[in-house]
């Protein structure tokens, strides 16, 4: 009987080993390595903050929809994303709730010739246009500011960013954190407690980041970061003037567009 039990255990162990070799068994401690294998072209781009990179499994996710839930617009989301924007050839913003300040963006090291800002007349136009930009594969980073978004549109945007292979993020009010979403990554951004984080930094330059939904992992603890840290915003000399294009060459610059296509945004 004992010999039979030992043989059964050996057989079960062999079966389990074969299943693990095929990747049929989920192993929590190796989840990040399986999702982002070495050399994977969809590996994330570093956020510039080691603790946040760890939370995100290596950096800002590529080919997966990201939601940033904001306590208020302008709480630091753009400064947080600056390292990502620096690494992108083409960045598109859809309907930011404020007028972007070109001089400030240039002073932060952002190449304005790579930035396109799109203004739309209706949220459905915005969703449709963002979907096209994401799945085109021509835009490395697409940001869109929204309030309510129907579940079917969230699914469409997730499919679009997966098809295009770039980075896509929705900026939404924090109130929508209570609603479900198909986005694999959801981060809440808010001002930290005055007694937390780097107390030597101005409160306006500190940010609390809570990744309450992560692909293949449990929610992470909220972390406090300092936006003024050089790891987030690499030092860049302030230009005395914007560079001029060579004679006869059309200069690329931020563009404000309004989609006029009839039926754009219809499901």
Buried (B, 14 or more C-beta within 10 A) or exposed (E): EEEEEEEEEEEEEEEEEEEEEEEEEEEEEEBBEEBBEEEEEBBBBBBBBEBBBBBBBBBBBBBBBBBBBBBEBEBBBBBBBBBBBBBBEBBBBBBBEEEBEBEEBBBBBBBBBBBBBBBBEEBBBBBBBBBBBBBBEEBBBBBBBBEEBEEEBBBBBBBBBBBBBBBBBBBBBBEBBEEEBBBBBBBBBBBBEEEEBBEEBEEEBBBBBBBBBBBEBEEBEBBBBBBBBEBBBEEEEEEEEEEEEEEEEEEBEBEEEEBEEEEBBEE
